[in-house]
Amino acid sequence: MKQSRRKFTAKFKAMVAVEALKERESLSELATRFEIHPTQVSAWKREFLDRAEKAFGDEPAKEEESVDVDNLFKQIGQLQVENDFLKKSLKKAGL
């Protein structure tokens, strides 16, 4: 029977990477403790270090999408004109 691949959460990967950075245990000891391959511990540690500068970058983490207010007001105006036109047309038609 084929065994499916295990999937690890980002939180778990970060925890393993931080433990590897502490260097209190060897990679093989960490791998045994977390039941993963030592190469995987090294890979997650390397990826953690490569992306660490994003945590302290000058750019905001998530910036709200800038909304074009003028465009939205223009669309609202257009919809109101269309709505008024349709109301007048229905009144003339007697509906």
Secondary structure as UniProt FT lines:
FT   HELIX           10..22
FT   HELIX           27..34
FT   HELIX           38..50
FT   HELIX           52..55
FT   HELIX           69..93
//
